[in-house]
């Protein structure tokens, strides 16, 4: 029987890059600061408490998915799925601003 590969935090998709850009160096201009403020409001007001917790741990506390999963007592796949849903929700709401 084939061994299952263990989960690794290798997500480096475009959504992740865009969010990190907005939260990081993207705030140098007026437009960047405005976009960062909108993103923070979306995270605060539009996500579920679990989604907020995971997004904060991942983007603001720089924790990886396996560390988040052990901290919250859930599987890495569950953390990844919640992050995916949160990102989709964030981009769904952000599209109304642009």
C-alpha positions in Angstrom: 0.0 0.0 0.0 1.3 3.4 -0.9 2.3 5.8 1.8 0.4 9.1 2.1 2.5 12.2 1.9 2.4 14.4 4.9 0.8 17.8 4.4 3.3 20.7 4.0 2.6 24.4 3.9 3.5 24.9 0.3 0.7 27.3 -0.7 2.2 30.0 -2.7 -0.7 30.9 -5.0 -1.6 34.3 -6.4 -4.2 35.0 -3.7 -1.6 34.5 -1.0 0.9 36.8 -2.8 -1.7 39.5 -3.3 -2.8 39.5 0.4 0.8 39.6 1.6 1.5 42.5 -0.8 -1.4 44.5 0.5 -0.7 43.8 4.1 3.1 44.3 3.8 4.8 46.8 1.5 1.7 47.8 -0.4 0.8 50.4 2.2 3.5 53.0 1.0 1.1 54.9 -1.2 -2.3 56.5 -0.5 -3.9 53.9 -2.6 -2.0 51.1 -0.9 -3.0 52.4 2.6 -6.6 52.6 1.5 -6.6 49.1 0.1 -5.0 47.8 3.3 -7.7 49.5 5.4 -10.4 48.0 3.3 -8.8 44.5 3.6 -8.6 44.8 7.3 -12.2 45.9 7.5 -13.2 42.9 5.4 -11.3 40.5 7.6 -12.8 42.1 10.7 -16.4 42.3 9.5 -17.0 39.6 6.9 -15.2 36.5 8.1 -16.4 34.0 10.7 -14.6 33.9 14.0 -12.6 30.8 13.0 -11.6 32.3 9.6 -10.5 35.5 11.4 -8.4 33.5 13.9 -6.7 31.5 11.2 -6.1 34.5 8.9 -4.6 36.5 11.8 -2.3 33.6 12.8 -1.2 33.0 9.2 -0.7 36.6 7.9 -0.1 38.6 11.0 1.7 36.1 13.3 3.6 34.4 10.5 2.6 30.9 11.6 2.5 28.1 9.0 -0.4 25.7 8.5 1.0 22.8 10.6 1.7 25.1 13.6 -1.8 26.6 13.3 -3.4 23.2 13.2 -1.5 22.0 16.3 -2.4 25.2 18.1 -6.1 24.9 17.3 -6.3 21.1 17.6 -7.5 20.4 14.1 -5.9 18.8 11.0 -3.8 20.8 8.6 -6.3 20.0 5.9 -9.1 21.7 8.0 -6.9 24.8 8.4 -6.1 24.9 4.7 -9.8 24.6 3.8 -10.8 27.3 6.2 -8.1 29.6 4.8 -9.3 28.9 1.2 -12.9 29.8 2.1 -11.7 32.9 3.9 -9.6 34.0 0.9 -12.5 33.4 -1.4 -14.8 35.5 0.8 -12.2 38.3 1.1 -11.8 38.5 -2.7 -15.5 38.2 -3.2 -16.1 41.2 -1.0 -13.1 43.2 -2.4 -14.5 42.9 -5.9 -17.2 45.4 -4.9 -14.6 48.0 -4.1 -13.0 47.9 -7.5 
